[in-house]
Amino acid sequence: MGFKCQLGCPARRRIDAPTSILVCYFGCPTILRTSWSNENLGRRFSKCQNYGNRRRRCCHFFYWFDQPMAPHAKVVLVGLLRKVRNFENEKRKE
């Protein structure tokens, strides 16, 4: 049986198992995303579907799915991504 969240999100059902999708404070399914900022590179997070949307009401639900990375790992990952981008740019020029 379906349910409707209080914000009118297109939610179909709510699963309460430990492996379920997180829901926001209004009962809407959250969205799992990956951060690509240098500070949180590759770190996954869940957020309300309307988080940051100024036109719709939002409950401001935000949850880091992954723990922060060690500082050395961040430096290595940023360096590797820079090398990949440089390689991709060189391939485009060919």
N, C-alpha and C positions, 0 to 999 in steps of 0.2 A: 504494500500500500504506500502511496506517495505522501509527501508532506510539502507544505509551502513555508519557506522561511519568511521571517517578518519583513525582509527587505524586498520580497518578490523575486528572488534569485531563481533561476531555472533548476531548482533542486528536485530530484526524483525520489530519493529515499535516503534514509539515514541508517548507517551501519554502526553498531556500538561495539564491535569486536576490537581487540587491541591493534589489529592491522588495518583498521578502518581509516577512512579519509577524515582529516580534522575538519571540524565545523567551527565557524566564527561564533561570536556571542549572540548573533541573531538566528543561528541554526543553519546558515548557508554553508555548503561545502567550500572549503578553502582551495586555493590554487598553490601547487608546489612549483617553485621556480628555482633557478640557480643564479647566484650573484656573479657578475663579471667585473665588479669593481676591484681595484688593486688591494683594497683593505680586506675584502671578504671573497676573494677569488675562488670560484668553484664551490662555495658554501651554499647549501640548499636551505630554503626557507619556505614557510607556508604563510599566506596572507589572505585576508578577506577579498572576495572578488571585486569589491568596490573600494579597496584600500587605495587612497590617493586620488580617487575620482571625485572631483569637486561638484559634479552635477548630481550625484546620488548620495544618499545618506550612507554613512559608513560607521562600523563599530570599531575601527582601528585595530582589528585583530592582526597580530604579526608574531610569528614564532620561528626562531632559528631551528631548523631540523638537524643541522650538523654542528658539532662543536667548533670553536675557533681553531684555525691552523697555527702550528708553531711558527714563530717569526722566520726561521731559516727556510721552512717549507714554502712560505709565501714568496720569499726572494727567489728561490729556485723556480717555482711555478711561473712567476712573472717573467723571468728570464727565458724560460722555455717558450712561453707564448709569444714573446717578442721575436724569438728566432723563427717560430712557425709563421708569424705575420710577414717577416722579412722574406722568408722562402716563398710564400704565396705571392708576394709582390713581385719578386724576381721572375716567377713562373708566368705571371701575367704579361710581363714585358717581352717575353720570348715570342 
